[in-house]
Amino acid sequence: MLYELTQSLVSGLLIGSAFAVLSVGFSLAWGVNHVLNVAHTTFAILAAYIGYWALKVWGLDPVFTLVGIGPLFFVIGVVLHETLIKMTARRTNDLVLSTMVLTFGLAVIVENVMQSVWTPDPRIVETAYTGKALNIGPISLAFTNLVSFALAAVTIAGLYLFSSTTYTGKAVRAVWQNPTGAALAGINLTRVTSITFGLSLATAGVGGVAMSLIYAFDPATHLAWLIYVFLVVILGGVGSILGATLAGLIIGLIIGVSGVFIPLVWVNFVLFVLLIALLLIRPDGLLRR
């Protein structure tokens, strides 16, 4: 039992890192831009498909496709923000609700395009290291989980350094904490929110590739991923990079440990019960200030 528990804890941490990187951009867009981007995980699935077909057609590891996916998704995010989201913002008093409806429609469009192009069949990414593991004593660490963890760690560390050491990153944090004060201090809110939404979609691409190394996916999988993203962001605190990271790891641990003691079908029930309990104690999330 001790071995199974230890193995589950380690595996849960590795899986939780994928949830964290998938969620951190969603958290930023919600906290800084006040945009509830329901299409976030749809773009993650799109990135997973790009990685899958790059591997199938050219034999290119999905990780290397992020060199193109990251900048491409950043540009798409900026364009979407400058067009659809700004247009919506000028016509509504409730940006969160309006963008939720807007991006839901966008998610449906992207999902249907993916189904038409790639069919609804589930896909599994099989790299050269799929099925292989690193054994440390009795603990076995799947290489796919380790690569996913590395992607998450590099991306989240890069985001954190960006937000804490660069002028633009500090401006993003200022807008998250106090938009009015940031504007009075001379920060260009339009520029900051555009960059933030671009970064949000770029991290969705990283999260999609990281998740595809661990889980099978199809165009409709974005709905299941979206549930976990909401859990992570609400638990960690909307807009908090460290909060999303911590919450992702916690949820990964809960999934890993729960699988040892209860049937898998009850794991989501346990997650939501614990979420409700934690929100009663910390309604703003673990690290929201």
C-alpha positions as CSV (number, residue, x, y, z in Angstrom):
1,M,0.0,0.0,0.0
2,L,2.8,2.4,0.8
3,Y,4.4,1.8,-2.6
4,E,1.1,2.3,-4.4
5,L,0.5,5.6,-2.4
6,T,4.0,6.9,-3.2
7,Q,3.7,6.0,-6.8
8,S,0.3,7.7,-7.0
9,L,1.6,10.9,-5.3
10,V,4.5,11.2,-7.7
11,S,2.4,10.4,-10.8
12,G,-0.3,12.9,-9.5
13,L,2.3,15.7,-9.2
14,L,3.5,15.1,-12.8
15,I,-0.1,15.0,-14.1
16,G,-1.0,18.0,-12.0
17,S,1.7,20.1,-13.7
18,A,0.0,19.5,-17.1
19,F,-3.3,20.8,-15.5
20,A,-1.4,23.8,-14.2
21,V,0.1,24.9,-17.5
22,L,-3.2,24.3,-19.3
23,S,-4.9,26.6,-16.8
24,V,-2.5,29.4,-16.1
25,G,-3.3,31.3,-19.3
26,F,-7.0,30.9,-18.7
27,S,-6.5,32.4,-15.3
28,L,-4.5,35.3,-16.7
29,A,-7.1,36.2,-19.3
30,W,-9.9,36.0,-16.7
31,G,-8.0,38.0,-14.0
32,V,-6.4,40.6,-16.2
33,N,-8.7,41.0,-19.2
34,H,-11.9,40.0,-17.5
35,V,-12.4,37.6,-20.4
36,L,-13.9,34.2,-19.6
37,N,-12.4,32.4,-22.6
38,V,-14.4,29.1,-22.9
39,A,-12.5,28.4,-26.1
40,H,-9.2,28.2,-24.2
41,T,-9.2,24.4,-24.1
42,T,-10.5,24.2,-27.7
43,F,-7.3,25.9,-28.9
44,A,-5.4,23.5,-26.6
45,I,-7.0,20.6,-28.5
46,L,-6.0,22.3,-31.8
47,A,-2.4,22.4,-30.6
48,A,-2.6,18.8,-29.7
49,Y,-3.8,18.0,-33.2
50,I,-0.9,20.0,-34.8
51,G,1.6,18.1,-32.7
52,Y,-0.1,14.8,-33.5
53,W,0.0,15.4,-37.3
54,A,3.6,16.8,-37.2
55,L,4.6,13.5,-35.6
56,K,2.6,11.3,-38.0
57,V,3.6,13.1,-41.2
58,W,7.1,14.4,-40.6
59,G,8.1,12.3,-37.5
60,L,8.6,15.5,-35.6
61,D,8.2,15.2,-31.8
62,P,5.2,17.3,-30.7
63,V,7.4,19.2,-28.2
64,F,9.3,20.8,-31.1
65,T,6.1,22.0,-32.8
66,L,5.8,24.4,-29.9
67,V,8.5,26.6,-31.6
68,G,5.8,27.4,-34.2
69,I,2.6,26.9,-32.1
70,G,3.6,29.4,-29.4
71,P,4.2,32.4,-31.7
72,L,1.2,31.4,-33.9
73,F,-1.2,31.2,-31.0
74,F,0.1,34.4,-29.5
75,V,-0.6,36.2,-32.7
76,I,-4.1,34.6,-32.9
77,G,-4.8,35.7,-29.4
78,V,-3.8,39.3,-30.0
79,V,-5.9,39.4,-33.2
80,L,-8.9,37.9,-31.4
81,H,-8.5,40.5,-28.6
82,E,-8.1,43.4,-31.0
83,T,-11.2,42.4,-33.0
84,L,-13.9,40.3,-31.4
85,I,-13.2,41.0,-27.7
86,K,-12.7,44.7,-28.1
87,M,-15.8,44.9,-30.2
88,T,-17.8,43.1,-27.5
89,A,-16.3,45.2,-24.7
90,R,-17.6,48.4,-26.4
91,R,-21.1,47.0,-26.5
92,T,-21.6,45.5,-23.0
93,N,-21.6,46.3,-19.4
94,D,-20.8,42.7,-18.3
95,L,-17.6,41.7,-20.2
96,V,-17.2,38.4,-18.4
97,L,-20.6,37.1,-19.3
98,S,-20.5,38.5,-22.8
99,T,-17.1,37.0,-23.6
100,M,-18.2,33.7,-22.2
101,V,-21.0,33.6,-24.7
102,L,-18.8,34.9,-27.5
103,T,-16.0,32.3,-26.9
104,F,-18.5,29.5,-26.4
105,G,-19.6,30.2,-30.0
106,L,-15.9,30.3,-31.1
107,A,-15.3,27.0,-29.4
108,V,-18.2,25.4,-31.2
109,I,-16.9,26.7,-34.5
110,V,-13.3,25.5,-33.9
111,E,-14.5,22.1,-32.6
112,N,-16.7,21.5,-35.7
113,V,-13.9,22.5,-38.0
114,M,-11.6,20.0,-36.3
115,Q,-14.2,17.3,-36.6
116,S,-14.7,18.0,-40.3
117,V,-10.9,18.0,-41.0
118,W,-9.8,15.2,-38.6
119,T,-13.0,13.3,-37.8
120,P,-14.2,12.7,-34.2
121,D,-12.0,9.6,-33.7
122,P,-9.8,9.7,-30.6
123,R,-6.1,10.2,-31.2
124,I,-3.1,9.0,-29.2
125,V,0.3,10.6,-29.5
126,E,3.0,7.8,-29.6
127,T,6.5,9.2,-29.5
128,A,9.8,7.4,-29.4
129,Y,9.6,7.5,-25.6
130,T,5.9,6.5,-25.2
131,G,5.6,3.4,-23.0
132,K,9.1,3.9,-21.5
133,A,9.8,4.8,-17.9
134,L,12.5,6.0,-15.6
135,N,12.8,3.7,-12.6
136,I,14.0,5.2,-9.3
137,G,13.9,2.4,-6.8
138,P,10.4,1.1,-6.7
139,I,9.0,4.3,-8.3
140,S,8.3,4.3,-12.1
141,L,8.1,7.6,-13.9
142,A,6.7,7.5,-17.4
143,F,8.9,9.5,-19.8
144,T,5.7,11.1,-21.3
145,N,4.8,12.4,-17.9
146,L,8.3,13.7,-17.3
147,V,8.4,15.5,-20.6
148,S,5.0,17.0,-19.9
149,F,6.2,18.1,-16.5
150,A,9.3,19.7,-18.0
151,L,7.1,21.7,-20.5
152,A,4.9,22.9,-17.7
153,A,7.9,23.8,-15.5
154,V,9.7,25.8,-18.2
155,T,6.5,27.6,-19.3
156,I,5.3,28.5,-15.9
157,A,8.8,29.6,-14.7
158,G,9.1,31.7,-17.9
159,L,5.7,33.4,-17.2
160,Y,6.6,34.0,-13.6
161,L,10.0,35.6,-14.5
162,F,8.3,37.7,-17.2
163,S,5.7,39.0,-14.7
164,S,8.2,39.7,-12.0
165,T,11.3,41.0,-13.9
166,T,10.1,42.9,-17.0
167,Y,8.3,46.2,-17.3
168,T,5.5,44.7,-19.4
169,G,5.1,41.8,-16.9
170,K,4.9,44.1,-14.0
171,A,2.3,46.1,-15.9
172,V,0.3,42.9,-16.3
173,R,0.4,42.3,-12.6
174,A,-0.6,45.9,-11.9
175,V,-3.6,45.7,-14.2
176,W,-4.6,42.4,-12.5
177,Q,-4.4,44.0,-9.0
178,N,-5.8,47.4,-9.7
179,P,-6.8,48.4,-13.3
180,T,-7.7,52.0,-12.3
181,G,-4.5,52.6,-10.4
182,A,-2.5,51.1,-13.3
183,A,-4.2,53.4,-15.8
184,L,-3.5,56.4,-13.6
185,A,0.1,55.4,-13.3
186,G,0.4,55.7,-17.1
187,I,0.1,52.0,-18.1
188,N,-1.4,51.4,-21.5
189,L,-4.3,49.1,-20.6
190,T,-5.0,48.2,-24.3
191,R,-1.5,47.1,-25.0
192,V,-1.2,45.1,-21.7
193,T,-4.5,43.3,-22.2
194,S,-3.7,42.4,-25.8
195,I,-0.3,40.9,-24.8
196,T,-1.9,39.1,-21.9
197,F,-4.5,37.5,-24.1
198,G,-1.8,36.5,-26.6
199,L,0.2,34.9,-23.8
200,S,-2.9,33.2,-22.6
201,L,-3.5,31.5,-26.0
202,A,0.2,30.6,-26.4
203,T,0.1,28.8,-23.0
204,A,-3.0,27.0,-24.2
205,G,-0.9,25.6,-27.0
206,V,1.7,24.4,-24.6
207,G,-0.9,22.9,-22.3
208,G,-2.5,21.1,-25.2
209,V,0.7,19.5,-26.3
210,A,1.6,18.6,-22.7
211,M,-1.8,17.0,-22.1
212,S,-1.7,15.1,-25.4
213,L,1.4,13.3,-24.3
214,I,-0.6,11.9,-21.3
215,Y,-4.2,11.5,-22.5
216,A,-6.0,10.5,-25.7
217,F,-8.0,13.4,-27.2
218,D,-10.6,14.2,-29.8
219,P,-12.3,17.5,-30.8
220,A,-14.9,17.2,-28.0
221,T,-12.3,16.5,-25.3
222,H,-12.0,20.3,-24.7
223,L,-15.2,20.1,-22.7
224,A,-13.7,17.7,-20.2
225,W,-10.4,19.7,-20.0
226,L,-12.4,22.9,-19.4
227,I,-13.9,21.4,-16.3
228,Y,-10.4,20.8,-14.8
229,V,-9.3,24.3,-15.9
230,F,-12.2,25.8,-14.0
231,L,-11.4,23.8,-11.0
232,V,-7.7,24.8,-11.1
233,V,-8.4,28.5,-11.6
234,I,-11.1,28.8,-9.0
235,L,-9.1,26.9,-6.4
236,G,-5.9,28.8,-7.1
237,G,-7.4,32.3,-7.5
238,V,-8.3,34.0,-10.7
239,G,-5.3,35.8,-12.3
240,S,-2.6,34.2,-10.1
241,I,0.2,32.3,-11.8
242,L,1.4,30.7,-8.7
243,G,-2.1,30.0,-7.6
244,A,-2.9,28.1,-10.8
245,T,0.4,26.2,-10.4
246,L,-0.3,25.2,-6.8
247,A,-3.9,24.3,-7.5
248,G,-3.0,22.2,-10.5
249,L,-0.5,20.2,-8.4
250,I,-3.1,19.8,-5.7
251,I,-5.7,18.5,-8.1
252,G,-3.2,16.1,-9.6
253,L,-2.3,14.8,-6.1
254,I,-6.0,14.4,-5.3
255,I,-6.6,12.4,-8.6
256,G,-3.5,10.3,-7.9
257,V,-4.2,9.5,-4.3
258,S,-8.0,9.0,-4.7
259,G,-7.3,6.4,-7.4
260,V,-5.7,4.2,-4.7
261,F,-8.6,4.3,-2.2
262,I,-11.7,4.7,-4.3
263,P,-13.0,3.7,-7.7
264,L,-12.0,6.0,-10.5
265,V,-15.6,7.0,-11.3
266,W,-15.8,8.7,-7.9
267,V,-12.6,10.8,-8.3
268,N,-14.4,13.8,-9.8
269,F,-17.0,13.7,-7.1
270,V,-14.2,13.9,-4.5
271,L,-12.6,16.8,-6.4
272,F,-15.8,18.9,-6.4
273,V,-16.5,18.2,-2.7
274,L,-13.1,19.3,-1.7
275,L,-13.4,22.3,-4.0
276,I,-16.6,23.4,-2.2
277,A,-15.0,22.9,1.2
278,L,-11.9,24.9,0.3
279,L,-14.0,27.7,-1.2
280,L,-15.9,28.0,2.0
281,I,-12.6,28.6,3.8
282,R,-10.9,30.6,1.0
283,P,-13.6,32.0,-1.4
284,D,-11.1,34.0,-3.4
285,G,-8.8,31.0,-4.0
286,L,-5.6,29.9,-2.4
287,L,-3.3,32.8,-3.5
288,R,-5.7,35.5,-4.7
289,R,-5.0,38.8,-3.0
